């Protein structure tokens, strides 16, 4: 009898301790609590210490902090049917005022991830990636990432907020990546040849410009020499003309002087005569400058 009493006492103590410790709970700052009464949602709990009915109420904790989930090797096909493995990260958070909806609709955060977020992430990523060629997906990585993020954020409609989506890597097959590398090398070579051709074109234009400048300089020099010769010829012609006009004026003056002074010739001859008579004279010839008449 005594043993039975002790057992009942111990059981009562355990029940009392269970009731005592099961009547309160704590919620962290980054969480919110969903209070269940007989399994039905009865309300939500804010961070801090709270009390509940023992054995009747229970509390489910749901994080409201921002979290990141990474999807490794997400298989997708480009528009030109090139397979690729995509590494994608999604940052999301549950609004504090929607934790009750999360539990009521999805049964918690894990159900929210599997039934809503993951399904839309895979679906929208494959859809958007299928609109890009493999080369375009690599060359326009920023546009691809922006379109995928927009599609996921608009597609995930529920008690969750998608803060950001980031395509971290796109891995094509080794054979395709080798062909891409060869294509890029070919494009680089073509670009180099174009640059060389453009440089040679510019050099040829410089050479033509220099040749034209030299030809213009030579023409200008020849023109200057021709102008100098022409000016010199004009000056010489003017000098000759002036000399001729001077000589003509002098002749005219002498002619006028002779007309006005008929004896001027005889006077000039007399001035220049040295007084010597010619030693030889022709018969009947006259003596220069001497006008001897019969008188």
C-alpha positions in Angstrom: 0.0 0.0 0.0 2.8 2.3 0.9 4.5 1.7 -2.5 1.3 2.5 -4.3 1.0 5.7 -2.4 4.5 6.7 -3.3 4.0 5.9 -6.9 0.8 8.0 -7.1 2.6 10.8 -5.3 5.5 10.7 -7.8 3.1 10.6 -10.8 1.2 13.5 -9.4 4.5 15.4 -9.0 5.4 14.7 -12.6 2.0 15.8 -13.8 2.3 19.0 -11.7 5.8 19.7 -13.1 4.6 19.1 -16.7 1.7 21.4 -16.2 4.0 24.0 -14.6 6.7 23.9 -17.3 4.1 23.5 -20.1 2.2 26.7 -19.2 4.8 29.1 -20.7 6.9 29.6 -23.8 9.4 32.0 -25.3 9.6 33.4 -28.9 12.9 34.7 -30.3 13.1 38.1 -31.9 13.5 36.7 -35.4 10.5 34.4 -35.0 6.7 34.6 -34.6 4.6 31.9 -33.0 1.4 30.3 -34.1 -0.8 29.2 -31.2 -2.7 26.0 -31.7 -5.6 24.9 -29.5 -6.5 21.2 -30.0 -4.7 21.5 -33.3 -6.7 24.5 -34.6 -5.1 27.9 -35.1 -6.0 30.1 -32.1 -3.7 33.1 -32.7 -0.2 34.3 -33.0 2.5 35.0 -30.5 5.0 37.9 -30.5 8.6 37.7 -29.4 9.2 37.3 -25.6 7.6 35.2 -22.8 4.1 33.9 -23.2 1.7 31.7 -21.4 -0.6 28.9 -22.7 -3.0 26.3 -21.4 -1.0 23.2 -20.6 -1.8 20.1 -22.5 -4.3 22.1 -24.6 -2.3 24.8 -26.4 0.9 24.4 -28.4 3.1 26.9 -30.2 4.7 26.5 -33.6 7.6 28.8 -34.2 8.1 30.3 -37.8 11.1 32.3 -38.7 10.5 35.8 -40.2 14.2 36.5 -40.9 15.6 36.8 -44.5 16.9 33.4 -45.7 18.8 32.3 -48.8 18.3 29.0 -50.6 20.6 27.8 -53.3 19.5 25.5 -56.1 22.4 23.5 -57.5 22.5 22.1 -61.1 19.0 23.2 -62.1 18.6 21.7 -65.6 17.3 23.9 -68.3 17.4 24.2 -72.1 18.2 27.3 -74.2 16.2 28.3 -77.2 18.7 26.6 -79.5 18.3 23.4 -77.5 21.6 23.6 -75.6 21.4 21.9 -72.1 22.7 23.8 -69.1 23.0 23.3 -65.4 22.1 26.6 -63.6 23.1 27.5 -60.1 20.5 29.8 -58.6 20.1 31.5 -55.2 16.9 32.9 -53.9 16.6 35.3 -50.9 13.1 35.3 -49.3 11.4 36.2 -46.0 8.0 35.6 -44.4 6.2 38.8 -43.3 5.5 38.8 -39.6 1.8 39.3 -40.1 1.5 36.3 -42.5 2.8 33.5 -40.3 -0.7 32.4 -39.5 -1.5 32.1 -43.2 1.8 30.2 -43.8 0.8 27.5 -41.2 -2.8 27.4 -42.2 -2.1 27.0 -45.9 1.2 25.3 -46.1 1.7 23.8 -42.6 4.9 25.7 -42.0 8.0 27.0 -43.7 9.0 23.7 -45.2 5.6 23.3 -46.9 5.8 26.9 -48.2 9.2 26.1 -49.8 8.3 22.8 -51.4 4.7 23.7 -52.5 5.2 27.3 -53.6 8.7 28.7 -53.8 10.6 25.8 -55.3 7.9 25.0 -57.9 7.8 28.5 -59.2 11.5 28.9 -59.1 12.0 25.9 -61.3 9.1 26.7 -63.6 9.9 30.4 -64.2 13.7 29.8 -64.6 13.3 27.2 -67.3 10.7 29.3 -69.1 12.8 32.5 -69.2 16.0 30.6 -70.0 14.3 28.9 -72.9 13.8 32.4 -74.5 17.6 32.9 -74.7 20.1 31.3 -77.1 23.1 29.9 -75.4 25.4 32.6 -76.7 22.9 35.3 -75.7 22.5 33.9 -72.2 26.3 34.2 -71.7 26.7 37.6 -73.4 23.6 39.2 -71.8 23.8 37.6 -68.4 22.5 40.7 -66.6 19.3 40.8 -68.7 18.8 37.1 -68.2 19.2 37.5 -64.4 16.8 40.5 -64.3 14.1 38.7 -66.3 14.4 35.5 -64.2 14.1 37.5 -61.0 11.1 39.4 -62.2 9.3 36.2 -63.3 9.9 34.5 -60.0 8.9 37.5 -57.9 5.7 37.9 -59.9 5.0 34.1 -60.0 5.4 33.5 -56.3 2.1 34.8 -55.0 1.5 34.0 -51.3 2.5 34.8 -47.8 6.2 35.3 -48.7 8.4 38.0 -50.1 11.1 37.2 -52.7 13.8 39.8 -52.0 16.3 38.9 -54.7 17.2 36.2 -57.2 20.8 35.7 -58.5 22.0 33.4 -61.3 25.4 32.4 -59.9 26.6 30.1 -62.7 25.6 28.7 -66.0 27.4 25.5 -67.0 27.0 24.2 -70.5 28.4 20.9 -71.9 32.1 20.7 -72.4 31.7 20.2 -76.1 29.6 23.3 -76.4 31.9 25.4 -74.2 34.8 24.4 -76.4 32.8 25.5 -79.5 32.0 28.7 -77.8 35.7 29.3 -77.0 36.7 28.6 -80.6 34.0 31.0 -81.8 35.1 33.7 -79.5 38.7 33.2 -80.6 37.5 33.5 -84.2 35.6 36.7 -83.4 38.7 38.1 -81.7 40.8 37.3 -84.8 38.2 39.0 -87.0 38.2 42.0 -84.8 42.0 42.2 -84.9 42.0 42.0 -88.7 39.4 44.7 -88.8 41.4 46.9 -86.6 44.5 46.3 -88.7 42.6 47.1 -91.9 41.2 50.3 -90.2 44.7 51.3 -89.1 46.1 50.7 -92.6 43.2 52.8 -94.0 44.0 55.6 -91.7 47.7 55.4 -92.5 46.9 55.5 -96.2 44.7 58.6 -95.7 47.5 60.2 -93.8 49.9 59.4 -96.6 47.5 60.8 -99.2 47.0 64.0 -97.1 50.8 64.4 -96.8 51.2 63.9 -100.6 48.5 66.5 -101.3 50.1 68.9 -98.9 53.5 68.5 -100.5 51.9 68.9 -104.0 50.1 72.0 -102.8 53.4 73.4 -101.4 55.2 72.7 -104.7 52.5 74.3 -106.7 52.5 77.3 -104.4 56.3 77.5 -104.7 56.1 77.2 -108.5 53.4 79.9 -108.6 55.5 82.2 -106.5 58.5 81.7 -108.8 56.3 82.3 -111.8 55.0 85.4 -110.2 58.5 86.6 -109.4 59.6 86.0 -113.0 56.5 87.8 -114.3 57.1 90.7 -112.0 60.8 90.9 -113.0 59.8 90.8 -116.7 57.3 93.5 -116.1 59.9 95.6 -114.3 62.4 95.0 -117.2 59.8 95.9 -119.7 58.9 99.0 -117.8 62.6 99.9 -117.6 63.1 99.3 -121.3 60.0 101.4 -122.0 61.3 104.2 -119.8 64.7 104.1 -121.4 63.1 104.2 -124.9 60.9 107.0 -123.9 63.9 108.9 -122.5 66.0 108.3 -125.6 63.1 109.3 -127.8 62.7 112.4 -125.8 66.4 113.2 -126.1 66.3 112.6 -129.9 63.2 114.8 -130.1 65.0 117.5 -128.1 68.0 117.3 -130.4 65.8 117.4 -133.4 64.0 120.5 -132.0 67.3 122.1 -131.2 68.6 121.4 -134.8 65.4 122.8 -136.3 65.6 126.0 -134.2 69.4 126.4 -134.6 70.6 125.3 -138.1 74.3 126.1 -137.3 74.4 123.9 -134.3 75.9 121.0 -136.3 78.6 123.1 -137.7 79.3 124.5 -134.3 79.5 121.0 -132.9 81.9 119.9 -135.6 84.0 122.9 -135.1 84.2 122.2 -131.4 85.3 118.7 -132.0 87.8 119.5 -134.9 91.4 119.2 -133.9 92.6 121.6 -136.5 94.3 119.1 -138.7 93.4 119.0 -142.4 93.1 115.7 -144.2 96.3 114.6 -145.7 94.7 112.8 -148.6 91.9 114.3 -150.5 90.0 113.2 -153.5 90.1 115.5 -156.5 87.2 117.8 -156.4 86.4 116.9 -152.8 85.5 119.4 -150.2 87.3 120.1 -147.0 85.2 119.1 -143.9 83.7 121.9 -141.9 85.2 124.5 -144.2 82.8 126.4 -146.4 85.1 128.3 -148.7 83.3 130.1 -151.4 84.7 132.1 -154.3 84.8 135.2 -152.2 
